[in-house]
Amino acid sequence: MDGDQIAQIKNELKEQGYTIYVYSYPPAMYFPEHKHEYPKLHVVLSGSLKITLPDREVILNEGERIEIDADIPHTAEVLGETPLICVDAAKRPK
């Protein structure tokens, strides 16, 4: 994914009211079960991410996204041998 595509994604999400963060995580990074008080959107910019929700497992690759509603327990794991770079967007209450 090139810089223009990343900028377009970030601008689109900001226009929709999201607060945007871009993170990089190492291979095999694991996030134990947790939940958020607000909806979150993850967009994979490079690498692969597995999200495990109560009713399904989702594997995201470059350019794919998932929105997780508030208060939904989930785990996350970086897959493969390359770092994950992703947009973490949140709609926090004001």
For each residue, the residues with C-beta under 8 A, 3 or more apart:
1: 5 6 45 46 62 63
2: 5 6
3: 6 7
4: 7 8
5: 1 2 8 9 63
6: 1 2 3 9 10 22 45 87
7: 3 4 10 11
8: 4 5 11 12
9: 5 6 12 13 43 45 87
10: 6 7 13 14 20 22 87
11: 7 8 14 15
12: 8 9 15 16
13: 9 10 16 18 20 41 43 87 89
14: 10 11 17 18 20
15: 11 12
16: 12 13
17: 14 91
18: 13 14 41 89 90 91
19: 89 90 91 92
20: 10 13 14 87 88 89
21: 87 88 89 90
22: 6 10 45 85 86 87 88
23: 84 85 86 88
24: 83 84 85
25: 29 78 83 84 86
26: 29 78 83
27: 78 80 81 82 83 84
28: 77 78
29: 25 26 77 78 84
30: 75 76 77 78
31: 34 75 76 77
32: 75
33: 73 74 75
34: 31 73 74 75
35: 70 71 72 73 74
36: 39 40 68 70 71 90
37: 70 71
38: 70 90 91 92 93
39: 36 67 68 69 70 90 91
40: 36 67 68 88 89 90
41: 13 18 65 66 67 68 87 88 89 90
42: 49 51 60 65 66 68 76 86 87 88 89
43: 9 13 63 64 65 86 87 89
44: 47 48 49 60 61 62 63 64 65 84 85 86
45: 1 6 9 22 62 85 86 87
46: 1 62 82 83 84 85
47: 44 62 78 79 80 82 83 84 85 86
48: 44 59 60 61 78 79 80 84
49: 42 44 59 60 76 77 78 79 84 86
50: 57 58 59 60 76 77 79
51: 42 57 58 60 66 68 74 75 76
52: 57 58 74 75 76 77
53: 56 57 58 68 72 73 74
54: 72 73 74
55:
56: 53
57: 50 51 52 53
58: 50 51 52 53 66
59: 48 49 50 79
60: 42 44 48 49 50 51 64 65 66
61: 44 48 64
62: 1 44 45 46 47
63: 1 5 43 44
64: 43 44 60 61
65: 41 42 43 44 60
66: 41 42 51 58 60
67: 39 40 41
68: 36 39 40 41 42 51 53 72 74
69: 39 72
70: 35 36 37 38 39
71: 35 36 37
72: 35 53 54 68 69
73: 33 34 35 53 54
74: 33 34 35 51 52 53 54 68
75: 30 31 32 33 34 51 52
76: 30 31 42 49 50 51 52
77: 28 29 30 31 49 50 52
78: 25 26 27 28 29 30 47 48 49 83 84
79: 47 48 49 50 59
80: 27 47 48
81: 27
82: 27 46 47
83: 24 25 26 27 46 47 78
84: 23 24 25 27 29 44 46 47 48 49 78
85: 22 23 24 44 45 46 47
86: 22 23 25 42 43 44 45 47 49
87: 6 9 10 13 20 21 22 41 42 43 45
88: 20 21 22 23 40 41 42
89: 13 18 19 20 21 40 41 42 43
90: 18 19 21 36 38 39 40 41
91: 17 18 19 38 39
92: 19 38
93: 38
94:
